[in-house]
Amino acid sequence: MRNDFEPRSIGMVLQELIADLGIGPKLEEAKTLETWASLAGERINKHTRRTWIKGGRLYVSVSSSVWRHELHLQRSQWLRRLNKALDSDVVTEIIFR
């Protein structure tokens, strides 16, 4: 049994709070979207209308078919870079629309 009066690190307290609130998946989603935007950079973000995640798939809505085609050809490299930056394989596929 854990003594509630034992000192704990703030990281441990936050992990417990996140688990208790059940917001871990939403935090992972937000982290993934933020990481994508950072990796994509300003040039690509100018041509991206919105991004979202569903079932391990990252959907990226692109402003033109030319950009969609270009990004689609590089999707496996983007996937590797994204998962490496996230330090996990949370994204299984990137779909450019």
OpenMM code with the backbone's topology and positions (N, CA, C; nanometers):
from openmm import Vec3, app, unit

residues = "MET ARG ASN ASP PHE GLU PRO ARG SER ILE GLY MET VAL LEU GLN GLU LEU ILE ALA ASP LEU GLY ILE GLY PRO LYS LEU GLU GLU ALA LYS THR LEU GLU THR TRP ALA SER LEU ALA GLY GLU ARG ILE ASN LYS HIS THR ARG ARG THR TRP ILE LYS GLY GLY ARG LEU TYR VAL SER VAL SER SER SER VAL TRP ARG HIS GLU LEU HIS LEU GLN ARG SER GLN TRP LEU ARG ARG LEU ASN LYS ALA LEU ASP SER ASP VAL VAL THR GLU ILE ILE PHE ARG".split()
positions = [
    Vec3(0.0840, -0.1184, 0.0000),
    Vec3(0.0000, 0.0000, 0.0000),
    Vec3(0.0882, 0.1243, 0.0000),
    Vec3(0.0562, 0.2166, -0.0850),
    Vec3(0.1354, 0.3378, -0.0977),
    Vec3(0.0980, 0.4374, 0.0114),
    Vec3(0.1989, 0.4952, 0.0703),
    Vec3(0.1769, 0.5989, 0.1693),
    Vec3(0.1600, 0.7311, 0.0946),
    Vec3(0.0440, 0.7949, 0.1045),
    Vec3(0.0165, 0.9186, 0.0318),
    Vec3(0.0997, 1.0358, 0.0804),
    Vec3(0.1720, 1.0171, 0.1891),
    Vec3(0.2528, 1.1258, 0.2414),
    Vec3(0.4003, 1.1131, 0.2025),
    Vec3(0.4325, 1.0114, 0.1235),
    Vec3(0.5701, 0.9973, 0.0753),
    Vec3(0.5929, 1.0981, -0.0370),
    Vec3(0.7084, 1.1597, -0.0404),
    Vec3(0.7370, 1.2542, -0.1483),
    Vec3(0.7450, 1.1810, -0.2829),
    Vec3(0.6898, 1.2451, -0.3856),
    Vec3(0.6934, 1.1896, -0.5214),
    Vec3(0.7348, 1.3005, -0.6167),
    Vec3(0.7942, 1.2605, -0.7259),
    Vec3(0.8358, 1.3603, -0.8241),
    Vec3(0.7123, 1.4172, -0.8936),
    Vec3(0.7262, 1.5384, -0.9454),
    Vec3(0.6151, 1.6014, -1.0166),
    Vec3(0.5787, 1.5196, -1.1405),
    Vec3(0.6788, 1.4582, -1.2029),
    Vec3(0.6531, 1.3730, -1.3194),
    Vec3(0.5629, 1.2561, -1.2850),
    Vec3(0.5883, 1.1943, -1.1704),
    Vec3(0.5065, 1.0807, -1.1250),
    Vec3(0.3638, 1.1264, -1.0959),
    Vec3(0.3512, 1.2398, -1.0310),
    Vec3(0.2180, 1.2931, -0.9991),
    Vec3(0.1410, 1.3230, -1.1284),
    Vec3(0.2092, 1.3846, -1.2250),
    Vec3(0.1432, 1.4164, -1.3523),
    Vec3(0.1010, 1.2903, -1.4272),
    Vec3(0.1866, 1.1884, -1.4288),
    Vec3(0.1509, 1.0623, -1.4938),
    Vec3(0.0256, 1.0014, -1.4310),
    Vec3(0.0190, 1.0029, -1.3002),
    Vec3(-0.0982, 0.9493, -1.2306),
    Vec3(-0.2229, 1.0311, -1.2620),
    Vec3(-0.2084, 1.1628, -1.2650),
    Vec3(-0.3212, 1.2500, -1.2953),
    Vec3(-0.3721, 1.2269, -1.4372),
    Vec3(-0.2813, 1.2165, -1.5322),
    Vec3(-0.3189, 1.1903, -1.6713),
    Vec3(-0.3920, 1.0574, -1.6826),
    Vec3(-0.3415, 0.9561, -1.6147),
    Vec3(-0.4070, 0.8249, -1.6166),
    Vec3(-0.5450, 0.8314, -1.5513),
    Vec3(-0.5544, 0.8992, -1.4365),
    Vec3(-0.6825, 0.9097, -1.3659),
    Vec3(-0.7869, 0.9844, -1.4483),
    Vec3(-0.7431, 1.0871, -1.5201),
    Vec3(-0.8366, 1.1663, -1.6017),
    Vec3(-0.8668, 1.1013, -1.7364),
    Vec3(-0.7855, 1.0033, -1.7751),
    Vec3(-0.8077, 0.9341, -1.9019),
    Vec3(-0.7783, 1.0210, -2.0239),
    Vec3(-0.6848, 1.1137, -2.0100),
    Vec3(-0.6562, 1.2052, -2.1208),
    Vec3(-0.5274, 1.1705, -2.1949),
    Vec3(-0.4682, 1.0579, -2.1642),
    Vec3(-0.3440, 1.0164, -2.2286),
    Vec3(-0.3540, 1.0118, -2.3808),
    Vec3(-0.4571, 0.9473, -2.4357),
    Vec3(-0.4687, 0.9428, -2.5820),
    Vec3(-0.4824, 1.0810, -2.6467),
    Vec3(-0.5542, 1.1706, -2.5851),
    Vec3(-0.5691, 1.3057, -2.6403),
    Vec3(-0.4370, 1.3826, -2.6346),
    Vec3(-0.3610, 1.3617, -2.5285),
    Vec3(-0.2302, 1.4262, -2.5188),
    Vec3(-0.1357, 1.3719, -2.6259),
    Vec3(-0.1396, 1.2410, -2.6499),
    Vec3(-0.0575, 1.1802, -2.7552),
    Vec3(-0.0962, 1.2367, -2.8919),
    Vec3(-0.2263, 1.2530, -2.9145),
    Vec3(-0.2744, 1.3085, -3.0404),
    Vec3(-0.2226, 1.4513, -3.0589),
    Vec3(-0.2337, 1.5322, -2.9555),
    Vec3(-0.1870, 1.6708, -2.9633),
    Vec3(-0.0359, 1.6755, -2.9880),
    Vec3(0.0376, 1.5896, -2.9204),
    Vec3(0.1828, 1.5843, -2.9382),
    Vec3(0.2169, 1.5445, -3.0816),
    Vec3(0.1428, 1.4489, -3.1370),
    Vec3(0.1670, 1.4035, -3.2736),
    Vec3(0.1408, 1.5150, -3.3737),
    Vec3(0.0301, 1.5856, -3.3573),
    Vec3(-0.0033, 1.6946, -3.4492),
    Vec3(0.0995, 1.8070, -3.4404),
    Vec3(0.1430, 1.8379, -3.3207),
    Vec3(0.2443, 1.9418, -3.3016),
    Vec3(0.3777, 1.8992, -3.3640),
    Vec3(0.4127, 1.7731, -3.3466),
    Vec3(0.5382, 1.7219, -3.4027),
    Vec3(0.5324, 1.7226, -3.5551),
    Vec3(0.4175, 1.6834, -3.6115),
    Vec3(0.4021, 1.6883, -3.7569),
    Vec3(0.4236, 1.8309, -3.8077),
    Vec3(0.3583, 1.9269, -3.7458),
    Vec3(0.3700, 2.0663, -3.7895),
    Vec3(0.5149, 2.1131, -3.7818),
    Vec3(0.5856, 2.0726, -3.6791),
    Vec3(0.7249, 2.1107, -3.6624),
    Vec3(0.8124, 2.0473, -3.7703),
    Vec3(0.7914, 1.9189, -3.7963),
    Vec3(0.8694, 1.8492, -3.8989),
    Vec3(0.8390, 1.9017, -4.0391),
    Vec3(0.7120, 1.9277, -4.0653),
    Vec3(0.6715, 1.9721, -4.1988),
    Vec3(0.7313, 2.1080, -4.2312),
    Vec3(0.7403, 2.1925, -4.1332),
    Vec3(0.7989, 2.3243, -4.1546),
    Vec3(0.7024, 2.4240, -4.2167),
    Vec3(0.7473, 2.5459, -4.2221),
    Vec3(0.6625, 2.6572, -4.2681),
    Vec3(0.6154, 2.6391, -4.4123),
    Vec3(0.7038, 2.5954, -4.4992),
    Vec3(0.6688, 2.5817, -4.6416),
    Vec3(0.5518, 2.4852, -4.6634),
    Vec3(0.5589, 2.3685, -4.6033),
    Vec3(0.4523, 2.2696, -4.6199),
    Vec3(0.3289, 2.3109, -4.5412),
    Vec3(0.3475, 2.3652, -4.4236),
    Vec3(0.2325, 2.4080, -4.3430),
    Vec3(0.1493, 2.5152, -4.4136),
    Vec3(0.2113, 2.5932, -4.4997),
    Vec3(0.1363, 2.6930, -4.5771),
    Vec3(0.0367, 2.6271, -4.6721),
    Vec3(0.0653, 2.5032, -4.7110),
    Vec3(-0.0194, 2.4318, -4.8064),
    Vec3(-0.1043, 2.3237, -4.7400),
    Vec3(-0.1063, 2.3249, -4.6086),
    Vec3(-0.1839, 2.2280, -4.5321),
    Vec3(-0.3025, 2.3001, -4.4682),
    Vec3(-0.4213, 2.2465, -4.4898),
    Vec3(-0.5400, 2.3106, -4.4330),
    Vec3(-0.5715, 2.2610, -4.2932),
    Vec3(-0.5595, 2.1316, -4.2709),
    Vec3(-0.5820, 2.0775, -4.1359),
    Vec3(-0.5257, 1.9371, -4.1265),
    Vec3(-0.5022, 1.8929, -4.0039),
    Vec3(-0.4534, 1.7582, -3.9780),
    Vec3(-0.5342, 1.6995, -3.8629),
    Vec3(-0.5506, 1.5698, -3.8666),
    Vec3(-0.6181, 1.5007, -3.7571),
    Vec3(-0.5721, 1.3562, -3.7542),
    Vec3(-0.5993, 1.2899, -3.6432),
    Vec3(-0.5592, 1.1501, -3.6242),
    Vec3(-0.6818, 1.0665, -3.5936),
    Vec3(-0.6851, 0.9504, -3.6542),
    Vec3(-0.7912, 0.8553, -3.6241),
    Vec3(-0.7348, 0.7146, -3.6436),
    Vec3(-0.7399, 0.6358, -3.5380),
    Vec3(-0.6957, 0.4967, -3.5461),
    Vec3(-0.5510, 0.4776, -3.5896),
    Vec3(-0.4623, 0.5625, -3.5434),
    Vec3(-0.3220, 0.5500, -3.5784),
    Vec3(-0.2861, 0.6088, -3.7140),
    Vec3(-0.3844, 0.6603, -3.7829),
    Vec3(-0.3599, 0.7227, -3.9132),
    Vec3(-0.3603, 0.8740, -3.8985),
    Vec3(-0.2578, 0.9363, -3.9555),
    Vec3(-0.2493, 1.0810, -3.9577),
    Vec3(-0.3027, 1.1274, -4.0922),
    Vec3(-0.4081, 1.2079, -4.0885),
    Vec3(-0.4669, 1.2637, -4.2101),
    Vec3(-0.4198, 1.4073, -4.2246),
    Vec3(-0.3707, 1.4400, -4.3430),
    Vec3(-0.3230, 1.5746, -4.3716),
    Vec3(-0.3987, 1.6247, -4.4934),
    Vec3(-0.4778, 1.7283, -4.4738),
    Vec3(-0.5532, 1.7890, -4.5829),
    Vec3(-0.4638, 1.8932, -4.6494),
    Vec3(-0.4394, 1.8740, -4.7792),
    Vec3(-0.3447, 1.9574, -4.8532),
    Vec3(-0.4213, 2.0450, -4.9521),
    Vec3(-0.3679, 2.1647, -4.9776),
    Vec3(-0.4399, 2.2651, -5.0570),
    Vec3(-0.4472, 2.2360, -5.2063),
    Vec3(-0.3584, 2.1522, -5.2592),
    Vec3(-0.3632, 2.1250, -5.4028),
    Vec3(-0.3219, 1.9817, -5.4327),
    Vec3(-0.3630, 1.9358, -5.5491),
    Vec3(-0.3289, 1.7995, -5.5896),
    Vec3(-0.1788, 1.7850, -5.6150),
    Vec3(-0.1137, 1.8913, -5.6565),
    Vec3(0.0304, 1.8872, -5.6797),
    Vec3(0.1038, 1.8616, -5.5481),
    Vec3(0.0682, 1.9361, -5.4441),
    Vec3(0.1296, 1.9152, -5.3133),
    Vec3(0.0937, 1.7777, -5.2576),
    Vec3(-0.0302, 1.7372, -5.2761),
    Vec3(-0.0718, 1.6057, -5.2263),
    Vec3(0.0115, 1.4962, -5.2915),
    Vec3(0.0302, 1.5046, -5.4216),
    Vec3(0.1089, 1.4038, -5.4938),
    Vec3(0.2537, 1.4021, -5.4447),
    Vec3(0.3137, 1.5187, -5.4314),
    Vec3(0.4521, 1.5297, -5.3858),
    Vec3(0.4694, 1.4686, -5.2464),
    Vec3(0.3807, 1.5037, -5.1553),
    Vec3(0.3885, 1.4501, -5.0191),
    Vec3(0.3583, 1.3009, -5.0160),
    Vec3(0.2643, 1.2581, -5.0985),
    Vec3(0.2282, 1.1165, -5.1040),
    Vec3(0.3490, 1.0316, -5.1456),
    Vec3(0.4267, 1.0807, -5.2406),
    Vec3(0.5445, 1.0067, -5.2855),
    Vec3(0.6476, 0.9916, -5.1741),
    Vec3(0.6467, 1.0833, -5.0794),
    Vec3(0.7443, 1.0818, -4.9698),
    Vec3(0.6850, 1.0314, -4.8381),
    Vec3(0.5670, 0.9730, -4.8429),
    Vec3(0.4969, 0.9408, -4.7176),
    Vec3(0.5715, 0.8427, -4.6279),
    Vec3(0.6443, 0.7462, -4.6855),
    Vec3(0.7161, 0.6514, -4.5987),
    Vec3(0.8301, 0.7224, -4.5247),
    Vec3(0.8956, 0.8176, -4.5905),
    Vec3(1.0007, 0.8944, -4.5219),
    Vec3(0.9399, 0.9818, -4.4122),
    Vec3(0.8258, 1.0454, -4.4427),
    Vec3(0.7577, 1.1271, -4.3421),
    Vec3(0.7172, 1.0417, -4.2215),
    Vec3(0.6669, 0.9228, -4.2487),
    Vec3(0.6237, 0.8338, -4.1403),
    Vec3(0.7414, 0.7962, -4.0509),
    Vec3(0.8538, 0.7610, -4.1109),
    Vec3(0.9724, 0.7259, -4.0314),
    Vec3(1.0203, 0.8455, -3.9485),
    Vec3(1.0272, 0.9614, -4.0109),
    Vec3(1.0727, 1.0813, -3.9395),
    Vec3(0.9794, 1.1163, -3.8235),
    Vec3(0.8492, 1.1064, -3.8492),
    Vec3(0.7519, 1.1414, -3.7459),
    Vec3(0.7613, 1.0462, -3.6276),
    Vec3(0.7597, 0.9174, -3.6533),
    Vec3(0.7668, 0.8203, -3.5439),
    Vec3(0.9001, 0.8279, -3.4701),
    Vec3(1.0074, 0.8587, -3.5411),
    Vec3(1.1370, 0.8757, -3.4746),
    Vec3(1.1326, 0.9965, -3.3819),
    Vec3(1.0745, 1.1059, -3.4294),
    Vec3(1.0632, 1.2261, -3.3464),
    Vec3(0.9747, 1.2022, -3.2245),
    Vec3(0.8722, 1.1185, -3.2408),
    Vec3(0.7814, 1.0868, -3.1303),
    Vec3(0.8386, 0.9790, -3.0386),
    Vec3(0.9429, 0.9134, -3.0846),
    Vec3(1.0062, 0.8045, -3.0113),
    Vec3(0.9086, 0.6894, -2.9855),
    Vec3(0.8191, 0.6672, -3.0831),
    Vec3(0.7266, 0.5532, -3.0768),
    Vec3(0.6626, 0.5353, -3.2137),
    Vec3(0.5982, 0.4238, -3.2334),
    Vec3(0.5305, 0.3966, -3.3602),
    Vec3(0.3815, 0.4237, -3.3480),
    Vec3(0.3472, 0.5385, -3.2938),
    Vec3(0.2074, 0.5735, -3.2708),
    Vec3(0.1322, 0.5946, -3.4024),
    Vec3(0.2015, 0.6437, -3.5057),
    Vec3(0.1375, 0.6661, -3.6354),
    Vec3(0.1710, 0.5482, -3.7260),
    Vec3(0.0679, 0.4828, -3.7784),
    Vec3(0.0877, 0.3666, -3.8641),
    Vec3(0.0832, 0.4014, -4.0125),
    Vec3(0.0211, 0.5154, -4.0444),
    Vec3(0.0057, 0.5555, -4.1841),
    Vec3(-0.0203, 0.7057, -4.1902),
    Vec3(0.0293, 0.7679, -4.2973),
    Vec3(-0.0015, 0.9091, -4.3229),
    Vec3(-0.0793, 0.9152, -4.4525),
    Vec3(-0.1935, 0.9793, -4.4473),
    Vec3(-0.2800, 0.9922, -4.5643),
    Vec3(-0.2915, 1.1391, -4.5989),
    Vec3(-0.2501, 1.1723, -4.7209),
    Vec3(-0.2596, 1.3093, -4.7696),
    Vec3(-0.3851, 1.3199, -4.8543),
    Vec3(-0.4700, 1.4176, -4.8220),
    Vec3(-0.5974, 1.4365, -4.8935),
    Vec3(-0.6033, 1.5727, -4.9550),
] * unit.nanometer
topology = app.Topology()
chain = topology.addChain("A")
for resn in residues:
    res = topology.addResidue(resn, chain)
    for name in ("N", "CA", "C"):
        topology.addAtom(name, app.Element.getBySymbol(name[0]), res)
